[in-house]
């Protein structure tokens, strides 16, 4: 069978799973063959035998398992991070949260102590460590499995000596002064149905309570209780009004930012003056 024939057959199996079935079939074939997509395109008339591993990966994707879990990697900030089913898959909109945290960090001392609540794969703390080389970081997660992934990514990108990893709930295990809290916490309401792809991701990283914003509200409480200077959080597209009302009830001025689709995606709060 020629490469283009194998890709045509494989694409058909993925047609109901993705908007780019041929591209994903090529990615999976490249994964097992060790070839770049450009090579597969320019050698499309070459003969190839479909092997068992390719069929297994194709079947996993046809069952809606996310491509990132199959490949055990995801792109974030044009860098490659390790991911598996123990952690949430990085989303492009979370890059905006990192951008906002870097912008807010300019108002803090260079050696600011920045704490991430719910580090998951560690992408936020790792990227901030790379972008803010003089700051110090603490990454907290209640899941020891997630922390293992965080630590692997920190080591992969050479910042493991600049991030303290703590297995804890919220800030329970964090000592000393905190200059900034950054978080992309679970913010989906418990009863909200998930798409089939999301069903592969850890529920601990998705569901945020009966309303969905309970964890966000608690993080605001901690921001006040620990006298933190700056807070930056991602949130759901429909949570602007409840977060605005909650911040106002605490006497706080809250600002919101949008994602690339123009949807409300996060907020930041500075300490009371």
C-alpha positions as CSV (number, residue, x, y, z in Angstrom):
1,X,0.0,0.0,0.0
2,X,1.2,3.5,-0.8
3,X,1.5,6.2,1.9
4,X,-1.3,8.3,0.4
5,X,-3.6,5.3,0.3
6,X,-2.9,4.4,3.9
7,X,-3.5,8.1,4.9
8,X,-6.8,8.2,2.9
9,X,-8.1,5.1,4.7
10,X,-6.9,6.3,8.1
11,X,-8.5,9.8,7.6
12,X,-11.9,8.1,7.0
13,X,-11.6,6.5,10.5
14,X,-11.1,10.0,12.0
15,X,-13.6,11.9,10.0
16,X,-16.2,12.0,12.9
17,X,-13.6,12.8,15.5
18,X,-11.7,15.9,14.2
19,X,-12.0,18.7,11.7
20,X,-8.5,17.8,10.3
21,X,-8.6,14.0,9.9
22,X,-5.8,13.8,7.3
23,X,-3.5,16.0,9.4
24,X,-4.0,13.9,12.5
25,X,-3.6,10.7,10.5
26,X,-0.3,12.1,9.3
27,X,0.8,13.0,12.8
28,X,0.1,9.5,14.0
29,X,1.9,7.9,11.1
30,X,4.8,10.2,11.6
31,X,4.9,9.3,15.2
32,X,5.3,5.5,14.5
33,X,7.5,5.9,11.4
34,X,9.8,8.6,12.8
35,X,9.1,10.8,9.7
36,X,8.2,14.4,9.5
37,X,4.9,15.4,7.9
38,X,6.7,17.1,5.0
39,X,8.5,13.8,4.3
40,X,5.3,11.9,4.2
41,X,3.8,14.4,1.8
42,X,6.8,14.3,-0.6
43,X,7.0,10.5,-0.5
44,X,3.2,9.9,-0.7
45,X,3.7,7.3,-3.6
46,X,6.2,5.2,-1.5
47,X,5.1,1.8,-0.4
48,X,4.4,1.4,3.3
49,X,3.1,-1.3,5.6
50,X,0.6,-0.4,8.3
51,X,2.0,-1.7,11.6
52,X,0.2,-2.7,14.8
53,X,1.3,0.3,16.8
54,X,-0.2,2.7,14.1
55,X,-3.5,0.8,14.2
56,X,-3.6,1.0,18.0
57,X,-3.0,4.8,18.0
58,X,-5.5,5.3,15.2
59,X,-8.1,3.3,17.2
60,X,-7.5,5.3,20.3
61,X,-8.0,8.6,18.4
62,X,-11.1,7.2,16.7
63,X,-12.5,6.6,20.2
64,X,-12.1,10.3,20.8
65,X,-9.0,10.1,23.1
66,X,-7.2,13.4,22.8
67,X,-4.3,13.5,20.5
68,X,-2.1,15.0,23.2
69,X,-2.6,12.0,25.5
70,X,-1.8,9.6,22.7
71,X,1.4,11.4,21.8
72,X,2.1,12.3,25.5
73,X,3.0,15.9,24.6
74,X,1.4,19.2,24.0
75,X,2.5,22.6,22.7
76,X,2.3,25.7,24.9
77,X,4.0,29.0,24.2
78,X,5.7,27.2,21.2
79,X,7.4,24.8,23.7
80,X,6.7,21.1,24.1
81,X,5.4,19.8,27.4
82,X,4.8,16.3,28.7
83,X,1.2,15.5,29.4
84,X,-0.8,12.4,30.2
85,X,-4.2,11.5,31.6
86,X,-3.2,12.6,35.1
87,X,-3.4,16.3,34.0
88,X,-5.5,18.7,32.0
89,X,-4.4,19.3,28.4
90,X,-3.0,22.9,28.0
91,X,-5.3,25.3,26.2
92,X,-4.1,28.1,24.0
93,X,-6.2,30.6,26.0
94,X,-4.1,29.9,29.1
95,X,-1.2,31.5,27.3
96,X,-3.1,34.8,27.8
97,X,-3.1,34.2,31.6
98,X,0.7,33.8,31.5
99,X,0.9,37.0,29.4
100,X,-1.2,38.8,32.0
101,X,0.8,37.5,34.9
102,X,4.1,38.6,33.3
103,X,2.6,42.1,32.8
104,X,1.4,42.3,36.4
105,X,4.7,41.0,37.7
106,X,6.3,44.2,36.4
107,X,4.6,46.0,39.3
108,X,6.3,43.7,41.8
109,X,9.9,43.3,43.0
110,X,12.1,41.3,40.6
111,X,12.5,38.5,43.2
112,X,8.8,38.3,43.9
113,X,7.3,35.1,45.3
114,X,4.7,33.8,42.9
115,X,2.4,30.9,43.9
116,X,0.4,28.9,41.4
117,X,-2.7,27.2,42.9
118,X,-3.5,24.0,41.0
119,X,-0.4,23.5,39.0
120,X,-1.5,20.5,37.0
121,X,1.0,19.9,34.2
122,X,3.1,22.8,35.5
123,X,3.0,24.8,32.3
124,X,2.1,28.1,34.0
125,X,4.8,27.9,36.7
126,X,7.4,26.6,34.2
127,X,6.7,29.3,31.6
128,X,6.6,32.1,34.2
129,X,10.0,30.8,35.6
130,X,11.4,31.1,32.1
131,X,9.9,34.5,31.5
132,X,10.6,35.9,35.0
133,X,14.1,34.5,35.7
134,X,14.6,36.4,39.0
135,X,11.3,35.5,40.6
136,X,10.8,32.5,42.9
137,X,7.9,30.1,42.5
138,X,5.8,27.7,44.5
139,X,3.5,25.3,42.6
140,X,0.7,23.7,44.6
141,X,-1.6,20.9,43.7
142,X,-3.8,18.5,45.7
143,X,-2.9,15.7,43.3
144,X,0.5,14.0,43.8
145,X,0.1,12.5,40.3
146,X,-0.3,16.0,38.8
147,X,2.8,17.2,40.8
148,X,4.8,14.4,39.2
149,X,4.0,15.7,35.8
150,X,4.7,19.3,36.9
151,X,8.1,18.2,38.1
152,X,8.9,16.4,34.9
153,X,8.1,19.5,32.9
154,X,10.2,21.7,35.2
155,X,13.1,19.4,34.8
156,X,12.6,19.2,31.0
157,X,12.8,23.0,30.7
158,X,15.6,23.4,33.2
159,X,13.7,25.3,36.0
160,X,13.2,22.5,38.5
161,X,15.6,24.3,40.9
162,X,13.5,27.5,40.9
163,X,10.1,26.0,41.7
164,X,9.1,24.5,45.0
165,X,6.4,21.9,44.5
166,X,3.9,21.3,47.4
167,X,1.2,18.7,47.7
168,X,-1.5,20.7,49.4
169,X,-5.0,22.2,49.2
170,X,-4.9,25.8,48.1
171,X,-2.2,27.6,50.2
172,X,-2.3,25.3,53.2
173,X,1.4,24.3,52.8
174,X,2.7,27.6,51.6
175,X,4.7,29.6,54.1
176,X,5.8,33.3,54.2
177,X,4.8,36.3,52.1
178,X,3.2,35.9,48.7
179,X,3.4,38.6,46.1
180,X,1.2,37.0,43.4
181,X,-1.2,34.2,43.1
182,X,-1.8,32.8,39.6
183,X,-4.3,30.1,39.0
184,X,-6.3,28.3,36.3
185,X,-8.5,26.3,38.7
186,X,-11.4,24.0,37.9
187,X,-14.4,26.2,37.0
188,X,-17.0,23.9,35.4
189,X,-20.2,23.4,37.3
190,X,-20.5,19.8,38.7
191,X,-23.7,19.0,36.8
192,X,-22.6,20.4,33.4
193,X,-22.2,17.7,30.8
194,X,-18.8,17.2,29.2
195,X,-18.0,16.5,25.6
196,X,-16.7,13.0,24.9
197,X,-13.1,14.3,24.5
198,X,-13.2,16.0,27.9
199,X,-14.3,12.8,29.5
200,X,-10.7,11.6,29.2
201,X,-9.4,14.4,31.3
202,X,-9.2,14.3,35.1
203,X,-12.5,15.5,36.7
204,X,-10.5,16.9,39.6
205,X,-9.1,19.5,37.2
206,X,-12.4,20.4,35.6
207,X,-15.2,20.6,38.1
208,X,-15.2,23.6,40.4
209,X,-18.3,23.1,42.5
210,X,-22.1,23.2,42.2
211,X,-22.0,26.6,40.6
212,X,-18.5,26.2,39.1
213,X,-17.1,29.4,40.6
214,X,-16.7,28.2,44.2
215,X,-12.9,27.6,43.9
216,X,-12.4,31.0,42.2
217,X,-14.3,32.7,45.1
218,X,-12.2,30.9,47.7
219,X,-9.0,32.0,45.9
220,X,-10.2,35.6,46.2
221,X,-10.7,35.0,49.9
222,X,-7.2,33.7,50.2
223,X,-5.8,36.6,48.3
224,X,-7.3,38.9,51.0
225,X,-6.4,36.7,54.0
226,X,-2.8,36.4,53.0
227,X,-2.4,40.0,52.0
228,X,-1.2,39.1,48.5
229,X,-0.4,42.0,46.2
230,X,-1.8,40.6,42.9
231,X,-4.1,37.8,41.8
232,X,-4.6,36.6,38.2
233,X,-7.0,33.8,37.4
234,X,-8.6,32.1,34.4
235,X,-12.3,31.6,34.5
236,X,-15.3,30.4,32.4
237,X,-16.6,32.6,29.6
238,X,-19.9,33.0,31.5
239,X,-18.6,33.8,34.9
240,X,-17.8,37.5,34.6
241,X,-21.0,38.7,36.4
242,X,-20.7,36.4,39.5
243,X,-17.0,37.1,39.8
244,X,-17.6,40.8,39.5
245,X,-20.3,40.7,42.2
246,X,-18.2,38.6,44.5
247,X,-15.2,40.9,44.2
248,X,-17.3,44.0,44.8
249,X,-18.8,42.3,47.9
250,X,-15.2,42.2,49.2
251,X,-14.5,45.8,48.3
252,X,-12.1,44.8,45.5
253,X,-11.6,46.3,42.1
254,X,-11.6,43.5,39.5
255,X,-10.5,43.7,35.9
256,X,-11.3,41.2,33.2
257,X,-9.5,40.0,30.0
258,X,-10.8,38.2,26.9
259,X,-9.5,35.3,24.9
260,X,-8.8,35.3,21.2
261,X,-12.4,34.5,20.4
262,X,-13.5,37.7,22.3
263,X,-15.0,35.7,25.2
264,X,-14.4,36.7,28.8
265,X,-11.7,34.3,30.0
266,X,-10.0,35.7,33.2
267,X,-9.6,38.4,35.7
268,X,-7.0,40.1,37.8
269,X,-7.2,41.9,41.1
270,X,-4.6,44.1,42.9
271,X,-4.4,44.7,46.6
272,X,-6.5,47.5,48.1
273,X,-4.7,50.8,48.1
